[in-house]
Amino acid sequence: MATAVTLLRAASPGIAGDAGRDGGSSFQCPRLPPKKKLPNKILCSLKYGCLGGVDPGDAARTAASPVYSSLTVSPAGDAAVAVVSAEQKVYDVVLKQAALLRRQLRPQQPAREMVEAMPRGGLNEAYARCGEICEEYAKTFYLGTLLMTEERRRAIWAIYVWCRRTDELVDGPNASHITPQALDRWERRLEDLFAGRPYDMLDAALSDTITKFPIDIQPFKDMIDGMRTDLKKARYKNFDELYMYCYYVAGTVGLMSVPVMGIDPESKATAESVYGAALALGLANQLTNILRDVGEDASRGRIYLPQDELAEAGLSDEDIFRGVVTDKWRKFMKRQIKRARMFFEEAERGVTELRKESRWPVWASLLLYRQILDEIEANDYNNFTKRAYVGKAKKVLALPVAYGRSLLLPYSLRNSQT
């Protein structure tokens, strides 16, 4: 499954398994009264706002929060066991990274002299090579980065290249030879990179970048976990499982990038909301990849679609492998596309809160990826034998539109000035 390498995401030791290792307490929904019998099911949104058992006065505010996965609390006599959803785990990551950004912390500071003691001509050459790779494989995004300041532009190139190299481990020409042990070695190499011991020129560019911006290692580790998932998992029981996978392989990119892109100095948005929007864009891009590549993935025995939702639609794995567009398939796809568009809508507000010079490549990515969904519809939902893509003419037309949107006032300031 090709990773959506675009903009967005960062770190937290408070995610899932780490909380257990650190002895952290389990998640508790903020509106659940203690020691009372709980309803059969309480759903919580991304912002931990409950959708069941809420106070009447909170109902309107709660309903406004988008819900893409859920927290289920199941009673067991007088006790209750809370199952934390993938969405809640990821939100813990967002909270920590936002805190790092607010305090401008560099979680790990590699020794600069070690970074600069690199082969083949120094950091300028390393960053230039990263730019060449970005231009070759992501031309539209690359053009957008040219409006950024030199330091931010080079940093984004370095992040893009690391993400691409990581994705190539399981999706590239040597993917059939990649083992879990190879990914373990790649992770150790990442740790060395963050400690100021880059292995090669491209590593050195990223190692230098993390001395300049508050970038944490956790999202990079999480992306490697996404590659591990691809080695062992070819089905996803429900959207909660798929959400976690999409976070690993694409949402992480957004959180890596926000510290570099920067938040507009005049923005009144919280860092958490900007990171949430960045996460949403990564998720939207990956869901779009999945919907575009259904036939291609099926040819490799992979189905990146929620199994329970397929069953609800009267579809099975055999229908996917058969690759025939039916009314059931069209109805199922409409639902999947609607959800992807919801994530794009969630991302839009956050893009306006970025620094003005950083917005263009993000807007370009958002507009172009969202058009892929339009192309799937134009193909009558045949993503088995037809690959939806945005033609060159539409790409060119999208660039001035993206640029125009990049000049808009941050969303958080618009109401205050009307």
N, C-alpha and C positions, 0 to 999 in steps of 0.2 A: 504494500500500500504506500503510494508516494506521500511523503509528508508535505504538509502545507508550510513551506518555509517562507514566512513573510515577516511580520513585525511582532513582538509581544511576550513577556512573562518573567518571573523570578522566584525566590526561594523560601524554604522554611523547614527547619527540623521538626516542626510541630505537626507534620503531615502523617497521618495514619500510623504506620509501623513505628516511626520515630517516637511518637507520643508514648507508645507502649514501652519502648526501651528506656525512655527518660522517666518513666513512672508517672506520666501525666494522667490527669483524670479524664474520664470519657466525656463526650459531648453532651451538654444538656441544653435543651431548647429553652430560651430565656423566658418564655411565657408559660411554661409548664409548672403548675403549682406543685410543691413537694408533698409527698405522702398522701396523695389523693388518687382515687381510682381514675385511670386514664381511659380515654375513648379508644376504640379499636384501632384507629389509625389517625395519626396527626402528620400533616404534610408541612414541611418548612421550605421556604424559598432560599435563593442564594444568599440573601441577607439575614438568614435565620428567622424570618418572620413566619409565624405559624399560620397555616390555613385552616386548621381545625382547632376548636376550643379557644378561639380568640375572644377578647373583649369586644363588645359591639362597637365601642368608639374607635377601635383599631382596625375595623374591618376594611374600610376604604383604603387606608394606607397599605395594609397587607396585600389587598387584591392587586395593587399597582405593581407589586414586585413580580418579575418574571419567574416562572417556575419551569425548570427543565428536567430536574430529577428530584428525588424526595428523600426525606428522612422518615422512616417508619418506626413507630414506637409500639411494641406489642406487649400487652399486659400478660403477666404470669402470676395469677392470684393477686396479692397486694403489691407485688414487685413488678417492675417493668424493665425490659431490655431494649435499649436504644441502639438501633443499627444506623450508624452514620453513613450517609450516602457519599458517593464519589464527589458530588458537588460541594459538600461541606468540607471534605478533606482538602480539596483544592482551594477553597476559600481561606482556610488556615494559611496556606502558602501566600495568598494574596495579602493577607493582613501583615505577615512578617515582612514581606518585601516592601510594602508601603511604608512600614516603620523604618526600614533601612533607608529608603529614599528621603523621607522627611528629615532624618538625622544625618544624611549624607555619609553613612558608614560604609567603609570598605571592609567586608567581612574578613578577607584575607589579603594581606599586602605583600606581594612578591617583591623580593629585593630587586631594585631597578637595574643594578649593575649586572645581575644574572640575566635579566631579560635582554639587556643590550649586548651581552656577550653571545651573540648568535651568529650563525654562519651566513655567508653570501650577501655581504654588503649592508646589513643593518635593517632597522625598522622601516625606513622609507620604502625599501625594495619589498619588504614583507607586505606592507599595506597596499602597495601598488599591485602586487600579485593578487591579493584578495579582491581588489577592485576589478581586475581583469576577469576573475572567475565570476563575480557577481554580474558583470556586464554580459558575459557569455551565456549564463543560464537564467538570468532574471532581468532582461533588458529594460522592461518598463519600470520595475522597481529601482534599478540602477539609475535611470534617468532622474527619477524623483530624488534620489539621495544627493544629486549634484547641487541642489538648493541648500543643503545643510552646511553648517560650518565644517571646516576641514576635519577637526578633531572628531566631531560626531559622525561625519560621513565615513571616515576610516574605521571607526569603532563598529558601526553597523555592518560594514563589509566583513570585518573580522568575525563577527557573530554569525553572519550569514554563511560564511565559508565553513565554520566549525559545524554548524547544523547540517549543511549539505554533506560534508564528509561523514558525519554520523549516520545520516539517512542512507548514504551509499553503501554502508556496511551491510545492510539487509536488503537493499533494493538495487544495488549496483551489479556490475558484471561478475563480481566474485561472491555474490550473496550466498550461493550454494555451499561455499566453503567456510562461511562464518559460523562459529560455535559460541556457546555461552562463555567459554574461556577467552575467546577473542574479545568479546565485549567487556569482560573483566579487565583485560589488559588495556583496552581503550579508556576505561574509567580510571585506572591507575595513572594513565598518561594525562588525563584531565586533571587529576589531583596534582600531578607534578607541574602542569601548566599553571595552575592557580598558585602554586608555591614558588613560581618564578623559575621553573626549570623546563622551558619549552623544548620539545623534541626536534622541531623543525621550524622553518621560516613561518609557516602559516600559524603554528601554535604560538610563536613569538608575538605575532600581531595581537592575538587575543590576550596573551599574557600581559602585554603592555596596556591593552584596553582596560583591564580590570584594575590597574593602578590609578585610572583616571575617573572611573565611574563606580557608584555603589552597586556592583553586580555580585550576586551571590552564586555559589557553586550549585545549589540545590536544583534549580531548573535544568541545568546541564546534566546532572545525574539522573533527573527524572526523564529526560529525553532518552538517555541510554536505557532506562527501564522500559521505555516504549519499544525500543528495538528488541529487547529481551522478550517482550510480549509477542512480537511478530514471529519469533523463533518457535514459540510453543503454543500459540493460540490462533485458531482459525475461525472461531465462532464466538458470538457475544450474546449472552442470554437475554439481556435487556438493555435499555438505554443507559442505565446507570453504569454498567460495565463499559459500554461504548464511550460514554462521556469521559471516563477515566483514561481510556486509551487515547482519545482525541486530545485530552489535556497533555498527556505524556509526549505525544509526537508533534503537537502543533501549538497548543495553548502555552506551552513553555516558551516558545519563541517570542511571543508577545511580552511575557514577563521578563525575559532577558533584555528586551530592547527598550522598555520604558525608561530605565535610568539613563540611557544614551539619548533617546529622543527628547526627554525632558518635558516638564509640564510648564505651560505658559505662566510667566511670573504674575500675570494679572488674573489668572484663573481662580475662581472661587470653589472649584470642585475639590473634593477630597482625593488624596492619593489613592485610597482604596477604590473609589469609583473609577478612576482612570485605569488602574490595574484591572479592575473588573471588565471594563470595556475592551482592554487589550486582550484579555483572556477570551472574551466573547468572539473577537475577530479571529483569533487562532482557531477556536472551535468551529466557527462558521466556515472558515476556509477548509478545514479538514473534513467536515461533513460534506461539503461540496465536492471535494476530491473523491470521497467514498461513493457519492451518488453518480458522479461522472464515470467512475471506473468499475462499476458493478460487473460488467462482462469480462473485463480484463482480470479482475481479481478472481472471479469464478473459474477462469481458465487455469488458475493456479491453486484451485481448491479452497479459496478463501471467500468468506461472506462476512462483510463488515456491516451487517444490518441486524437490528435487534430481533432475536429469534421469537420473542413473545409477540412482537408487533406483526411479524410475518404470519404467525399462527392466527392472530386475531383477524387478519385480512384474508384468511383462507389460503395462504401460500406456504410453501415448504422449500427446503433446499433444492429439491428436484425441479421445482418451477424455475429457480434461479439458473440452475445448470442447463435446463432446457432452453431458456432464453427467448421465450415467446411473450410478446406484449399482449396482455389481456386487460379486461376492464378491472379485474381485481388488482392487477399490477399498477394500472394508472391511478386507481384510488389510493393505493399504498404509497406510491411515489408522491402524490400531491401532499400527503401528510408529512412525508420526510422533507420535502422542499419547503413547506410552510415552516417547519421547525428551524431549518437552516436560515431562512430569512429572518426569523425572530432573533437569532444570534447576530446577524448582520445589523439589524435595527438597534440592538443593544449596544453594538460597537460604535455606531455613528456618533453618538453624543461625546463619547470619550475621545474620539479623534480630534474634535474641535478644541479639546483642552490641552493638547500637546503644544509645544513651542511652534510658532508659526512656520519656521523654516523646516520643521520636521514632518509637517502634515502631508505634503504632496505625495511622497511615496506610499504612505499609508492609505490615503484616499484612493490612489490609483489601484492599489491592491484590492481594496474593498469593492470598488465599482466593477473591476474586471472579473473578480471571482464571482460576484453576485450575478453577473451576466451569464456565467456558465449555467446557472439554474434556469435562466430564460431559454438557453439553447437546448437544455434537456427537454423542456416543455415543447419547444419548436420541433424537436425530433419525435414528438408524440410519445415521450417517455421511453423511447427505445435506447436504453443505455447498455444493452446487451451486445449489439453489433455496430452501433454508431457511437463515436466519441464526440461529446459536446465540446466545442471549443469556440473561443472568441476570435473572429477573423482580424487581420491586420488593420483593416479600415476602422473597425469598431474600437480597436485598441488605441489607434491614433486619435480618434474622436474623444475617447475617454480622458486623455491627458489634460486638455484644457479645462474640461469639466472638473477634474480632480484638483487642478490648480486653483480654479475659481473657488471651490469649496474650502481649500486650504487658507483662503484669505478671510473667511467668515469669522466673526467674533466668537470666542468660546461660548458654548451653550450656557454655561453657568453665569455669564454676564448679561445675557440677552434680556431676561425678565427684569433685571435691576435697572436697565436703561430704557425701559418702555413706560 
